[in-house]
Amino acid sequence: MALLLRTVARQGLCLSRSQFGVLYRHAVPMGTTANEEMSKFWAKNTRLNRPVSPHISIYKWSIPMMMSISHRGTGVALSSGISAFALAALVLPESYPYYLDLIHSMTFGPQFLAFSKFALAFPVAYHTFNGIRHLAWDLGKGFKIPEVYRSGYIVVALTVLTSIGLATM
């Protein structure tokens, strides 16, 4: 059975090569190494006088750029924090109520607790609201530049309001 499938697949591949010759005509030959290909690439770019991509320091920073970077950062921070908390729960010798009582016994002031709650709520709220914004983009909504900026400001406002609300609870 496998021999039959292999034969049919090879014949189908041979038949389709003439149709899709454009796709593999420029493929890199298997006999070259990555260093050789990179050398060819840079030689071609030098010969054609193509510019090198500019450094990030020359870009004008914008709200969408900062929000994209922040969304990735909060995603990494949240997943790292949740993973660290889960690992600590598995490894630490005492149970959760013991550590909760330990934190309560430290008698932090109300300002510190409110700030701590805000610091925990802010990345969660931001990542959630910006994720909803990205889901709207996945549906093809809000790609015009004014809409991108407007939705960005809405995300920031909702994040701050939600974080303050959660911190005061």
C-alpha positions in Angstrom: 0.0 0.0 0.0 2.8 2.4 0.9 4.6 1.6 -2.3 1.4 2.4 -4.3 0.9 5.8 -2.5 4.6 6.7 -2.9 4.4 6.0 -6.7 1.2 8.0 -7.1 2.6 10.9 -5.1 5.8 10.9 -7.2 3.8 10.9 -10.4 1.6 13.7 -9.2 4.7 15.6 -8.2 6.3 15.1 -11.6 3.1 16.3 -13.3 2.8 19.4 -11.1 6.4 20.6 -11.6 5.8 21.9 -15.1 2.8 24.0 -13.8 4.7 25.5 -10.8 8.2 25.9 -12.4 8.1 29.6 -11.5 8.0 28.7 -7.8 11.1 26.5 -7.7 13.2 28.0 -10.5 14.8 30.5 -8.1 15.2 28.1 -5.2 18.6 27.8 -3.6 20.5 24.7 -4.8 21.0 22.2 -2.0 24.8 22.2 -2.5 25.4 25.7 -1.1 26.0 26.5 2.6 24.4 29.3 4.6 27.6 31.3 4.6 27.8 31.2 0.8 24.2 32.3 0.5 24.7 35.2 3.0 27.8 36.3 1.1 25.8 36.3 -2.1 23.1 38.2 -0.4 25.4 41.0 0.9 27.3 41.2 -2.4 24.1 41.7 -4.3 22.9 44.4 -1.9 26.2 46.2 -2.1 26.2 46.0 -5.9 22.7 47.4 -6.1 23.5 50.1 -3.5 20.6 49.0 -1.2 20.4 50.7 2.2 20.9 48.8 5.4 17.8 48.8 7.6 17.9 51.8 10.0 18.5 51.5 13.7 15.5 51.8 16.1 16.9 55.0 17.5 16.0 57.0 14.3 12.3 56.1 14.3 9.8 58.5 15.6 8.1 56.8 18.5 4.3 56.6 18.3 1.4 55.4 20.4 0.8 52.2 18.3 4.5 51.3 18.4 4.6 51.7 22.2 1.4 49.8 22.6 2.7 46.9 20.5 5.9 46.7 22.6 3.9 47.0 25.8 1.4 44.3 24.8 4.3 41.9 24.1 6.0 42.9 27.4 2.9 42.4 29.5 2.3 39.0 27.8 5.8 37.9 28.7 5.6 39.3 32.2 2.2 37.8 32.9 3.1 34.3 31.6 6.4 34.5 33.5 4.7 35.6 36.7 2.0 32.9 36.5 4.7 30.3 35.8 6.8 31.5 38.7 3.8 31.5 41.1 2.9 28.0 40.0 6.4 26.7 40.4 6.6 28.3 43.8 3.4 26.6 44.8 4.8 23.3 43.8 8.2 23.7 45.4 7.7 25.7 48.6 7.2 23.5 51.7 4.2 25.2 53.3 0.7 25.7 52.0 -0.9 28.9 50.5 -2.7 30.0 53.7 0.7 30.0 55.6 2.3 32.4 53.1 -0.9 34.6 53.0 -0.8 34.9 56.8 3.0 35.7 56.5 2.2 38.6 54.1 -0.6 39.9 56.4 1.7 39.8 59.4 4.2 42.1 57.7 1.7 45.0 58.3 2.3 47.0 55.1 0.5 50.3 55.0 -2.6 50.8 53.0 -0.8 53.0 50.4 1.7 50.2 49.7 -1.1 47.6 49.4 -3.1 49.9 47.1 0.0 50.5 44.9 0.7 46.7 44.9 -2.8 45.9 43.8 -2.6 48.6 41.1 0.8 47.2 39.9 -0.7 43.7 39.6 -3.9 44.8 38.0 -2.4 47.2 35.4 -0.6 44.6 33.2 -3.6 42.2 33.4 -6.1 44.9 32.4 -3.8 46.3 29.7 -3.1 43.0 28.1 -6.8 42.1 28.3 -8.1 45.3 26.7 -5.3 45.4 24.1 -6.0 41.8 23.3 -9.6 42.7 22.6 -8.3 45.4 20.3 -6.2 42.9 18.5 -9.2 40.6 18.1 -11.1 43.4 16.5 -8.1 43.8 14.1 -8.3 40.1 13.3 -11.8 40.7 12.2 -10.6 43.5 9.9 -11.9 46.4 11.9 -10.1 49.6 13.0 -7.1 49.6 10.6 -7.3 53.2 9.6 -4.7 55.4 11.3 -7.2 57.6 13.2 -9.0 54.4 14.4 -5.7 52.9 15.5 -4.9 55.9 17.6 -8.5 56.2 19.0 -8.6 52.6 20.0 -5.2 53.0 21.6 -6.3 55.9 23.7 -9.4 54.0 24.7 -7.3 51.0 25.8 -5.1 53.2 27.9 -8.1 54.9 29.5 -9.9 51.7 30.3 -6.7 50.1 31.6 -6.1 53.0 34.1 -9.8 53.1 35.2 -10.0 49.3 35.6 -6.7 49.2 37.5 -7.8 51.9 39.9 -11.1 50.2 40.4 -9.4 46.9 41.1 -6.9 48.5 43.4 -9.6 50.1 45.6 -11.4 46.8 46.2 
